[in-house]
Amino acid sequence: MNAIYGLLDPRTQELRYVGQTRTSLTIRLSNHLSQARRSRKNWREKWIGALLDQGLSPQIVLLEEVAREDLDQAERSWIALLREQGARLVNATAGGDRLDLLPEAEARRLANSEWYRRNKTPEAQLRRSRAAKRRWQTLSPERRAAIIRRASEAAALHPHPPGVFTPERRLQLAEAARSRLLALSPEERAERARRAGLRGGHKHWTTEQRATVAAARRAWWNALTPEQKAAETAKRVPPNRNGRRWSKFAPVAGA
């Protein structure tokens, strides 16, 4: 059976949906009911689901029997005709195998997109960020530690390989870091520069400074007992992805 059918609202006998089927009307109606019980994603499923919640079921009627190759065109013609007559159809498209939305569905899609844009603006993201910070501050130290531990375990399972960042991503990160730096006050910048100098000032040392520090470290290392040397060596961190080991407790070469 190749037919165009309609679904009627049992409360008003109003035609609310037009579709096509290659099976019997009874089987097609049963499929609609089963689908509405499983999910309510589109207008048709929500309408049928509302009827099911009231203990009702839509009525299916035969509109036209056509050849199989004419099903799509016939469905589009019926939908266009009923829309001209003012029928409140729950069809989301113009029918057939086309995916062009009806004006009502298109307006709803645009409204949803506008809502999405409103919630994705920097202001909305800032509000969510502040709300997340407030929620974090209300957590107990044990709860925070548990969250950090789970996040660390998840990150360890999926390490980032070298070169994972594209040039565009690196540029984006650099711009974000520059923006954060420009937002700081002069005092905060000076404090950050001081801390950075304490951490990475050795990169700008002269040869004499490096020799002096190396001699001091060598003297410190030689003054330790074997047990202390073993303890300090155990504090060495594993190599990073570049194969380097960074630790202020690492013994000086040649000691």
TABEL-V992482 format. One line per field, one symbol per residue. ss: DSSP state (H for helix, E for strand, C for the rest). psi: psi as a letter, one per 40 degrees, with the letter a starting at -180 (. if undefined). burial: I if it has 24 or more other ideal C-beta (glycine too) atoms within 12 Angstrom, else O. A space follows every 10 residues. Layout:
# TABEL-V992482
ss = ???
psi = ???
burial = ???
This chain:
# TABEL-V992482
ss = CCEEEEEEEC CCCEEEEEEE ECCCHHHHHH HHHHHHHHCC CCHHHHHHHH HHHCCCCCEE EEEEECCHHH HHHHHHHHHH HHHHCCCCCC CCECCCCCCC ECHHHHHHHH HHHHHHHHHC CHHHHHHHHH HHHHHHHHCC HHHHHHHHHH HHHHHHHCCC CCCCCCHHHH HHHHHHHHHH HHCCCHHHHH HHHHHHHHHH HHHHCCHHHH HHHHHHHHHH HHCCCHHHHH HHHHCCCCCC CCCCCCCCCC CCCCC
psi = hhihiihihe defhheihii ieaidddddd ddddddddig didddddddd dddeeiiihh ihdihiidee dddddddddd ddddeehgie heieiaeieh iidddddddd ddddddddee iddddddddd dddddddeii dddddddddd dddddddgih iiedhidddd dddddddddd ddeiiddddd dddddddddf dedeiidddd dddddddddd ddeiiddddd dddeehiiia eeeihhheeh ihhe.
burial = OOIIIIIIIO OOOOIIIIII IOOOIOOIIO IIIOOIOOOO OOIIIOIIIO IOOOOOIIII IIIIOIOOOO IOOIIIOIII OIIOOOIOII IIIIIIOOOO OIOOIOOOOO OOOOOOOOOO OOOOOOOOOO OOOOOOOOOO OOOOOOOOOO OOOOOOOOOO OOOOOOOOOO OOOOOOOOOO OOOOOOOOOO OOOOOOOOOO OOOOOOOOOO OOOOOOIOOO IOOOOOOOOO OOOOOOOOOO OOOOOOOOOO IOOOO
